[in-house]
Amino acid sequence: MENDIYLGDVIQTRKAHPCGSDTWVVIRTGADIKIKCQGCGRIVMLDRMVFLKRRKKVLERTAVPDAEREE
C-alpha cells in the first residue's frame, strides 16, 4: 500500500534537512507522524497529510505486523 506507514520505516524526503541528511526513521504513527533525522537525531512531528506530501520514497520497510496484513 502506497500510504501505509509503519514504525521503523526509513524514508527519504524531497528536501534535505539543514544538517544535510534526507533520511528519516518513523518513530510514531497515527493522525500525526513522528520522524527522527538519521543525520543529527532531530525529532519532528508532522500531520499525516503533510508527511505524505514531503515523503519521496520508502528506503527500508519494516515487517508488517500480522494484525495489519490484508487477507
PEZI-V485880 format. One record per pair of residues at least 6 apart in sequence whose ideal C-beta (glycine too) atoms are under 6 Angstrom apart, sorted by sequence separation. I is the first residue (numbers start at 0). J is the second residue. If there is no record, write none. Layout:
BEGIN
i=(I	I)
j=(J	J)
END
This chain:
BEGIN
i=(15	27	26	35	12	25	26	34	11	11	23	24	33	10	23	31	32	9	22	31	32	20	8	20	20	32	6	16	18	4	18	4	13	12	13	12	10	11	11	10	11	8	9	9	8	8	7	5)
j=(21	33	33	42	21	34	35	43	21	22	34	35	44	23	36	44	45	24	37	46	47	36	25	37	38	50	25	36	38	25	39	28	53	53	55	55	54	55	56	57	58	57	58	59	60	61	61	61)
END
